[in-house]
Amino acid sequence: MPDVEAHITGTVWKIECQVGQEVSEGDTLLILESMKMEMPVESEDEGTVAEIRCEEGQSVSEGDTLVVLE
């Protein structure tokens, strides 16, 4: 299963996917906020969202797994 990881340290501002949702490469899964900038986290593969490992308002570090696709 491909993991979608945080590319920066920041706060999960908004989750834009849900478990069971089909996603395509390039779809925005969630938005991170860092230094007052919003940065989308996009899917790098096609698949189905199997697990969301974060919640809105949560602080995350670079490399943390945020979403698992299957």
C-alpha angles and dihedrals in degrees: 000000000000115000122215108218135195110262092197139025110257147100127298101246101177136358111216101182137059136208111279094025118135111231134188130212108284097024114138109244099177143341124241123202120212127163089353091303123118115222123185120225108214133197113256092196141033116255148099124294103248100172140004109209099187140050134215112280094024119133114232134187128223108278096025113138108245104169133016119211127196 
